[in-house]
Amino acid sequence: MNTMKTEDRLSKKEIMELYQINRKTFESWVVKYNLPLIVISDKRKVVRISDLIKWENGRMSSNKMIDS
Protein backbone atom coordinates (compact mmCIF):
# COMPACT_ATOMS: atom_id res chain seq x y z
CA MET A 1 0.00 0.00 0.00
CA ASN A 2 1.31 3.46 -0.96
CA THR A 3 1.05 6.16 1.64
CA MET A 4 1.03 9.72 0.49
CA LYS A 5 3.19 12.13 2.44
CA THR A 6 1.96 15.66 2.79
CA GLU A 7 4.29 18.58 3.09
CA ASP A 8 3.90 21.19 5.77
CA ARG A 9 1.51 23.90 4.69
CA LEU A 10 0.35 27.30 5.84
CA SER A 11 -3.24 28.41 5.57
CA LYS A 12 -4.26 31.69 3.95
CA LYS A 13 -4.96 33.05 7.45
CA GLU A 14 -1.53 31.99 8.73
CA ILE A 15 0.21 33.67 5.80
CA MET A 16 -1.79 36.86 6.31
CA GLU A 17 -0.76 36.88 9.98
CA LEU A 18 2.88 36.05 9.16
CA TYR A 19 3.25 38.93 6.71
CA GLN A 20 0.76 41.21 8.50
CA ILE A 21 -1.31 41.71 5.35
CA ASN A 22 -5.03 41.82 4.69
CA ARG A 23 -7.13 39.60 2.42
CA LYS A 24 -6.99 42.03 -0.50
CA THR A 25 -3.18 42.09 -0.42
CA PHE A 26 -3.01 38.30 -0.15
CA GLU A 27 -5.25 37.88 -3.19
CA SER A 28 -3.19 40.45 -5.08
CA TRP A 29 -0.03 38.44 -4.37
CA VAL A 30 -1.69 35.33 -5.78
CA VAL A 31 -2.81 37.07 -8.98
CA LYS A 32 -0.03 39.62 -9.61
CA TYR A 33 2.96 37.81 -8.13
CA ASN A 34 2.01 34.14 -8.62
CA LEU A 35 1.98 33.13 -4.97
CA PRO A 36 1.60 29.32 -5.32
CA LEU A 37 -1.81 28.78 -3.74
CA ILE A 38 -3.48 25.38 -3.42
CA VAL A 39 -7.27 25.67 -3.35
CA ILE A 40 -8.75 22.82 -1.32
CA SER A 41 -12.24 24.34 -1.22
CA ASP A 42 -13.86 27.77 -1.30
CA LYS A 43 -12.95 28.23 2.34
CA ARG A 44 -9.70 26.24 2.52
CA LYS A 45 -6.61 27.59 0.75
CA VAL A 46 -3.03 26.66 1.61
CA VAL A 47 0.53 27.16 0.44
CA ARG A 48 3.27 24.56 0.86
CA ILE A 49 6.04 25.99 3.03
CA SER A 50 8.64 24.82 0.50
CA ASP A 51 6.76 26.66 -2.29
CA LEU A 52 6.50 29.79 -0.15
CA ILE A 53 10.26 29.78 0.47
CA LYS A 54 10.96 29.36 -3.26
CA TRP A 55 8.51 32.17 -4.02
CA GLU A 56 10.19 34.47 -1.47
CA ASN A 57 13.66 33.64 -2.78
CA GLY A 58 12.54 34.32 -6.35
CA ARG A 59 11.19 37.72 -5.33
CA MET A 60 14.40 38.58 -3.48
CA SER A 61 16.85 37.29 -6.08
CA SER A 62 15.20 39.26 -8.85
CA ASN A 63 14.94 42.29 -6.55
CA LYS A 64 11.23 42.61 -7.36
CA MET A 65 9.21 44.82 -5.08
CA ILE A 66 5.82 43.65 -3.88
CA ASP A 67 3.14 46.27 -3.55
CA SER A 68 -0.23 45.75 -1.96
ABEGO torsion letter per residue (X at the ends): XBBBBBBBBBBAAAAAAAAGBBAAAAAAAAAAAGBBBBBABAABBBBBAAAAAAAAAAAAAAGBBBBX
